[in-house]
């Protein structure tokens, strides 16, 4: 913030906030150093930070606001998503009738944040200066308001839900179920469940009927957490409401059903994939949340670095061949492929995809969803795509021999093919393709690079620093090639050349107002296998997964656990989290 130092000194001198002797001493210190006089006064405790900010606001001609004792309207507060508010120290606190929004900031010259919020809300932004205490107080209200609003609405509305009598539940007509689904209390309950899940950044909502209650759980950062316990008799109305939203048959309770719907919150569009399953105590419903805005990711932001990053960029520069991602369900494979597509998405190329389902919608990309029930499978879709003159093809998953053969054929005939496989490691992808009856010479002619990945939870900024002792280091050496990791960290200039493991700090999660378990958000850990000439030779001689993996390591491939240790050293996560996710 550019403030005229001379004017600020004059204002402080005239304000009577500090004594003349303190003022003169601070002025001498400020002249001797690069700090401003106001900073010296705050550091010495002579001037409070609040008073300094108020003085700056006066000089700049910007109103100062104190939010420390304010209870903010949650509808206004949530106009700015919590991550943006936290990262940019900016709080929406008052909305005016004239279509303007007052925002409290620590830096009123953060034009990027102001511009982003203006575009997001469509309102005129009026910046106001505030202090750190006000920002902290307002950030706490995100969580408090959510919990209060969530709890109040649920408690208030659940009691007034109209339920179908238990004895007649199986025989309830579609008309009765539709009436219960359109009841205002159930609409509010379901809307609140969905809204809360979006703001909590959940990836799934589980609504599970138990013998005497209805359990609602959210999957946040890969871990399922209990969100709410509702009365068991609320089940039929809630399930009926979700079926209405996703256009499913209301009176079909004996067979599983799949559907989808969309919603919008704070100008963010979210798609929901809905799955119902009959269980002993009633229908269980799982909703998968899919954020539609995926562009803007980068491979670096996903957690790729060093040689692994170079290998991927080299592979996607090629106009032919295959790039494969592997890992279990929910390990971020699709996000990695979409990020690659976003990099490749230029006006010069035709990109087509065949997916099940289309998880994110991307501009200028032709996306097709398979429908096995009418005979439109991956193999049929891929066969059709090849007649659509594509340059780049993404196949959601190579599930069977026919799809594998078509994908390999497409890569051989001048297309870049991106796809996913379910294997535990990068090296395991090559034998898996051979198991699908692809000839080894075709595999090595087409596969450029294989990425194996998992998602680990990230530590919050509040974390506990510690150093490992000799016993811990020796124990870890049984699991991880610690010497290789240390060498890599020095080579990448992440740590100093003379450091050893006992000198390197690590971090543990620490409970805070931001997160009870000390984690928030997720980051990928990867191993990136480039199909080199040595690996090609091994494949031709029917080498095992272990032999391919060993050769890839010799050529510099970091395994997922080693990549995780690099991220633990950088303070992104804990050793315990890396071992939890990667140790098999």
ChimeraX attribute file (.defattr): number of C-alpha atoms within 10 A of each C-alpha:
attribute: neighborCount
match mode: 1-to-1
recipient: residues
	/A:1	10
	/A:2	8
	/A:3	11
	/A:4	11
	/A:5	14
	/A:6	9
	/A:7	14
	/A:8	20
	/A:9	17
	/A:10	10
	/A:11	16
	/A:12	20
	/A:13	15
	/A:14	10
	/A:15	10
	/A:16	10
	/A:17	15
	/A:18	15
	/A:19	11
	/A:20	11
	/A:21	9
	/A:22	13
	/A:23	20
	/A:24	14
	/A:25	13
	/A:26	21
	/A:27	17
	/A:28	12
	/A:29	15
	/A:30	17
	/A:31	11
	/A:32	9
	/A:33	10
	/A:34	8
	/A:35	11
	/A:36	16
	/A:37	24
	/A:38	25
	/A:39	15
	/A:40	20
	/A:41	22
	/A:42	16
	/A:43	12
	/A:44	11
	/A:45	10
	/A:46	16
	/A:47	18
	/A:48	15
	/A:49	18
	/A:50	18
	/A:51	15
	/A:52	19
	/A:53	19
	/A:54	20
	/A:55	20
	/A:56	25
	/A:57	19
	/A:58	15
	/A:59	15
	/A:60	17
	/A:61	11
	/A:62	15
	/A:63	15
	/A:64	20
	/A:65	19
	/A:66	17
	/A:67	20
	/A:68	15
	/A:69	9
	/A:70	12
	/A:71	12
	/A:72	18
	/A:73	14
	/A:74	16
	/A:75	14
	/A:76	16
	/A:77	22
	/A:78	21
	/A:79	20
	/A:80	21
	/A:81	17
	/A:82	20
	/A:83	11
	/A:84	14
	/A:85	22
	/A:86	15
	/A:87	9
	/A:88	16
	/A:89	23
	/A:90	28
	/A:91	31
	/A:92	27
	/A:93	24
	/A:94	17
	/A:95	20
	/A:96	10
	/A:97	7
	/A:98	8
	/A:99	11
	/A:100	16
	/A:101	23
	/A:102	18
	/A:103	24
	/A:104	28
	/A:105	26
	/A:106	20
	/A:107	18
	/A:108	20
	/A:109	12
	/A:110	15
	/A:111	10
	/A:112	10
	/A:113	18
	/A:114	20
	/A:115	12
	/A:116	13
	/A:117	22
	/A:118	16
	/A:119	12
	/A:120	15
	/A:121	16
	/A:122	13
	/A:123	16
	/A:124	18
	/A:125	19
	/A:126	18
	/A:127	23
	/A:128	23
	/A:129	23
	/A:130	27
	/A:131	23
	/A:132	17
	/A:133	14
	/A:134	21
	/A:135	21
	/A:136	16
	/A:137	15
	/A:138	27
	/A:139	21
	/A:140	13
	/A:141	19
	/A:142	19
	/A:143	17
	/A:144	13
	/A:145	18
	/A:146	18
	/A:147	14
	/A:148	12
	/A:149	15
	/A:150	18
	/A:151	13
	/A:152	11
	/A:153	16
	/A:154	21
	/A:155	13
	/A:156	13
	/A:157	15
	/A:158	18
	/A:159	12
	/A:160	13
	/A:161	20
	/A:162	18
	/A:163	17
	/A:164	20
	/A:165	11
	/A:166	11
	/A:167	8
	/A:168	9
	/A:169	15
	/A:170	14
	/A:171	10
	/A:172	16
	/A:173	13
	/A:174	14
	/A:175	11
	/A:176	15
	/A:177	22
	/A:178	17
	/A:179	13
	/A:180	23
	/A:181	27
	/A:182	14
	/A:183	15
	/A:184	13
	/A:185	22
	/A:186	25
	/A:187	18
	/A:188	16
	/A:189	22
	/A:190	18
	/A:191	15
	/A:192	18
	/A:193	19
	/A:194	20
	/A:195	17
	/A:196	18
	/A:197	20
	/A:198	20
	/A:199	17
	/A:200	16
	/A:201	17
	/A:202	22
	/A:203	21
	/A:204	23
	/A:205	25
	/A:206	20
	/A:207	23
	/A:208	21
	/A:209	24
	/A:210	15
	/A:211	9
	/A:212	11
	/A:213	16
	/A:214	21
	/A:215	19
	/A:216	19
	/A:217	22
	/A:218	25
	/A:219	19
	/A:220	19
	/A:221	20
	/A:222	17
	/A:223	11
	/A:224	15
	/A:225	15
	/A:226	11
	/A:227	17
	/A:228	15
	/A:229	14
	/A:230	18
	/A:231	14
	/A:232	17
	/A:233	19
	/A:234	21
	/A:235	24
	/A:236	22
	/A:237	26
	/A:238	23
	/A:239	23
	/A:240	24
	/A:241	25
	/A:242	24
	/A:243	26
	/A:244	18
	/A:245	17
	/A:246	18
	/A:247	13
	/A:248	18
	/A:249	13
	/A:250	21
	/A:251	18
	/A:252	12
	/A:253	16
	/A:254	13
	/A:255	9
	/A:256	14
	/A:257	16
	/A:258	16
	/A:259	18
	/A:260	18
	/A:261	16
	/A:262	15
	/A:263	14
	/A:264	11
	/A:265	13
	/A:266	13
	/A:267	12
	/A:268	13
	/A:269	13
	/A:270	18
	/A:271	19
	/A:272	23
	/A:273	18
	/A:274	22
	/A:275	20
	/A:276	22
	/A:277	16
	/A:278	16
	/A:279	14
	/A:280	9
	/A:281	15
	/A:282	21
	/A:283	21
	/A:284	21
	/A:285	24
	/A:286	21
	/A:287	23
	/A:288	19
	/A:289	22
	/A:290	21
	/A:291	18
	/A:292	16
	/A:293	13
	/A:294	15
	/A:295	16
	/A:296	9
	/A:297	16
	/A:298	15
	/A:299	17
	/A:300	10
	/A:301	11
	/A:302	18
	/A:303	17
	/A:304	20
	/A:305	15
	/A:306	11
	/A:307	14
	/A:308	20
	/A:309	14
	/A:310	12
	/A:311	17
	/A:312	21
	/A:313	14
	/A:314	12
	/A:315	19
	/A:316	22
	/A:317	10
	/A:318	13
	/A:319	14
	/A:320	21
	/A:321	27
	/A:322	28
	/A:323	24
	/A:324	26
	/A:325	28
	/A:326	28
	/A:327	22
	/A:328	14
	/A:329	10
	/A:330	12
	/A:331	19
	/A:332	19
	/A:333	25
	/A:334	20
	/A:335	18
	/A:336	19
	/A:337	21
	/A:338	22
	/A:339	18
	/A:340	19
	/A:341	22
	/A:342	18
	/A:343	16
	/A:344	16
	/A:345	18
	/A:346	12
	/A:347	8
	/A:348	8
	/A:349	14
	/A:350	17
	/A:351	23
	/A:352	24
	/A:353	23
	/A:354	25
	/A:355	22
	/A:356	15
	/A:357	13
	/A:358	16
	/A:359	22
	/A:360	17
	/A:361	17
	/A:362	17
	/A:363	9
	/A:364	13
	/A:365	18
	/A:366	15
	/A:367	19
	/A:368	18
	/A:369	17
	/A:370	20
	/A:371	14
	/A:372	11
	/A:373	7
	/A:374	7
	/A:375	10
	/A:376	13
	/A:377	18
	/A:378	27
	/A:379	22
	/A:380	16
	/A:381	20
	/A:382	25
	/A:383	15
	/A:384	12
	/A:385	20
	/A:386	18
	/A:387	8
	/A:388	12
	/A:389	13
	/A:390	18
	/A:391	18
	/A:392	25
	/A:393	27
	/A:394	25
	/A:395	25
	/A:396	23
	/A:397	21
	/A:398	21
	/A:399	15
	/A:400	13
	/A:401	16
	/A:402	15
	/A:403	21
	/A:404	22
	/A:405	19
	/A:406	18
	/A:407	27
	/A:408	21
	/A:409	17
	/A:410	25
	/A:411	24
	/A:412	18
	/A:413	12
	/A:414	15
	/A:415	22
	/A:416	27
	/A:417	28
	/A:418	25
	/A:419	24
	/A:420	23
	/A:421	23
	/A:422	18
	/A:423	17
	/A:424	16
	/A:425	24
	/A:426	28
	/A:427	28
	/A:428	20
	/A:429	25
	/A:430	24
	/A:431	20
	/A:432	15
	/A:433	21
	/A:434	18
	/A:435	12
	/A:436	16
	/A:437	14
	/A:438	18
	/A:439	13
	/A:440	18
	/A:441	13
	/A:442	17
	/A:443	21
	/A:444	20
	/A:445	15
	/A:446	22
	/A:447	24
	/A:448	24
	/A:449	22
	/A:450	28
	/A:451	24
	/A:452	29
	/A:453	25
	/A:454	25
	/A:455	25
	/A:456	26
	/A:457	22
	/A:458	22
	/A:459	25
	/A:460	21
	/A:461	15
	/A:462	17
	/A:463	19
	/A:464	15
	/A:465	12
	/A:466	11
	/A:467	13
	/A:468	14
	/A:469	11
	/A:470	11
	/A:471	8
	/A:472	11
	/A:473	14
	/A:474	13
	/A:475	10
	/A:476	14
	/A:477	11
	/A:478	9
	/A:479	12
	/A:480	18
	/A:481	14
	/A:482	17
	/A:483	12
	/A:484	13
	/A:485	19
	/A:486	21
	/A:487	14
	/A:488	19
	/A:489	18
	/A:490	14
	/A:491	13
	/A:492	12
	/A:493	10
	/A:494	13
	/A:495	17
	/A:496	12
	/A:497	12
	/A:498	7
	/A:499	11
	/A:500	12
	/A:501	16
	/A:502	12
	/A:503	11
	/A:504	15
	/A:505	15
	/A:506	22
	/A:507	21
	/A:508	20
	/A:509	22
	/A:510	17
	/A:511	14
	/A:512	14
	/A:513	12
	/A:514	16
	/A:515	15
	/A:516	11
	/A:517	13
	/A:518	21
	/A:519	26
	/A:520	16
	/A:521	14
	/A:522	20
	/A:523	21
	/A:524	23
	/A:525	27
	/A:526	30
	/A:527	27
	/A:528	28
	/A:529	30
	/A:530	24
	/A:531	21
	/A:532	15
	/A:533	10
	/A:534	12
	/A:535	22
	/A:536	17
	/A:537	14
	/A:538	16
	/A:539	22
	/A:540	14
	/A:541	10
	/A:542	13
	/A:543	15
	/A:544	14
	/A:545	17
	/A:546	12
	/A:547	15
	/A:548	24
	/A:549	19
	/A:550	13
	/A:551	17
	/A:552	23
	/A:553	15
	/A:554	9
	/A:555	14
	/A:556	15
	/A:557	20
	/A:558	24
	/A:559	25
	/A:560	24
	/A:561	24
	/A:562	24
	/A:563	22
	/A:564	31
	/A:565	26
	/A:566	21
	/A:567	22
	/A:568	22
	/A:569	20
	/A:570	17
	/A:571	20
	/A:572	21
	/A:573	28
	/A:574	26
	/A:575	19
	/A:576	12
	/A:577	21
	/A:578	23
	/A:579	18
	/A:580	12
	/A:581	16
	/A:582	19
	/A:583	11
	/A:584	6
